[in-house]
Amino acid sequence: MAITDGFPTLTADRRRPHPTPPPRPPRFRALRVTEAVAAAVPELRHFARRAAQRWAVPEDASDTLVLVVSELVTNAVLHSGSADVTQLIVFDGVAVTVEVADSGRWLVRDANRRVTEDAGAEFGRGLDLVRACSSWFTIHPSAVGTKAVARISVRVSGAHR
């Protein structure tokens, strides 16, 4: 005798419908490795701009991406002593994440270099600028190099290419 309560009876030979997962946002990646020389800064900045345009990233987020790339690559070129610099950009439909890595050594300063004489300087505030522009930012120094990762929130409307 079977007891029923109005629910359909499940049997081993009957397939259960599998719920369709929600569609995943598109995920785009762009990777570039270049020598850690002054020319790398505009090269990787233009590379980032072209990738953002291909992926239809809104202009404000694209401009922020280019600024962040410029600051992070400049730091790698000027301060790492690395022979090369790697840039990885990922767009997941919600944010653009940029990772700049080098194989140099992280230099810890003995003292805060912001002294009164530096107040009007046009340098020395790059990482503060990156922090201010990013929804999330971190630096991973290690014995094999330094990796800086910044995430820039994006408001997207329409389809991606």
N, C-alpha and C positions, 0 to 999 in steps of 0.2 A: 504494500500500500504506500502510495506517495502522498506526501503532504505538500500542497501547493498554496502559495499565498499571493497568487496573481503575477509573480515574476516568471519569466520564461525559464524553463528547465535547461540547464547546461549539460551537454553530453560531451564525451571525449571526441566523438567524430564530427562535431560541429565547430567550425572555425569562428573564433571571436574576431570581430572587426578591430583592426589596429587604428588607434587615432592617428591622424596625420599630424606630424609635428609642424609647428608654425614655421613659415619660411625663414631661413637664416638671411641676415643682411649680407650683401656682397662683401667680399674681402679681397682687396687689391694689395699687391706688394711691389715695391721697386727697390732694387739693391744696386749700389754703386761703390766701387773701391777705387781710390785714386792715391797718388802720392801726397804726402802731407807737406805741401808747399803752398805758398800764398795763392797761386792760381786755383787751388782746390776750392777756395771759398766761393768765388763766383760760379765755378763749374757745378758744385753741388747745390748751390742756391738755384741755378737755372734748371738743374735736374729735378729738384723738388717742385718747382713751379710747373714744369711740363707734366709731371706725374699728377699733380693736383688738377690741372686743366683736363687731362685725359679722363680722370675719374669724376669730373664735374663737382669738385669740392667748391663750395661757395667762396667768393672772392675774399671775404674777411678772414675766413679760416686759412685760405691759401696764403694771404699776406702774412698772417701770424706764423704759419709754417716756415715761410721763407726767412723771416726774421730769426726764428729759433734756430734754423739750420745755420744761418750765417754766424750766429753767436757760438754755437757748439763747435762748428768746424774751425772757426777762428781760434778757439781755445785749444783744440787738438793740434792745430798747426803751430801755434806760438809757444805752447807750454808743455807739450808731451814729450818731445824728442823722438816721436815715432816716425818711421819711414813711410807709413801709409795711414789712411783714414778710411773707414767704412761707414756708409750711410744706408740705413734700412728705413723705408717708409712704409707704413701699413695703414690702409683706410678700411674700416669695418662698417661704414655707413653711419656710425655714431660719432667717431672721433678719428683723427689722424694721429698716429703715433710715429715719432721719429726717434731713431736710435743712432747715435754717432759713437763709433768705437775706434780706439787707437791701440797700438801696442807699446806705448810709452809708459813712463812712470808718473804717477800722481805725486805732485810736489806739495807738501804741507808747508804752509807759511808759519814762521815762528811768531809773527805778530800781525795784527790787523793792519793792512797797508793803507787804509783810508785815514789819511791824516789831513789836517786843515789845508795843506797845499794841494791835495788832490780833489778838493770840493768841486772845482770847475772842470776837472779832467774829462775828456771824452772817452775814457777807457776805464776798465776795472769794475764795471757793473754788469757785465754780460750775463752771468749766472742769475743775478737778481732779476734781470729783465726776463730771462727765460722762465723763472719761477712765476713772475707776475703774469706772463702771457699764457701759461699752461694750466690745464685743470689738474695735472699731476706731473711731477718731475722728480727724478732721482739720479744719483751718480753712483756708479759702482767701481771704485778704484781697486786694482788688484796687482799682484806681482807680474801679470802678463799683459796689463794694459788697463785702460779706463773706458767704461761705457756710460754714456749719458743718455737717458731716455726721458722724453717729454711727450705728454698726451695733450692734444688740442681738441676741445669739443667742437662739434660741427652740427649745424642745423641744416638739414638737407630737405629739399623739396624736389620732386621729380625723379626721373630715372637716371641710372648711371650708364656710362658708356662702357 
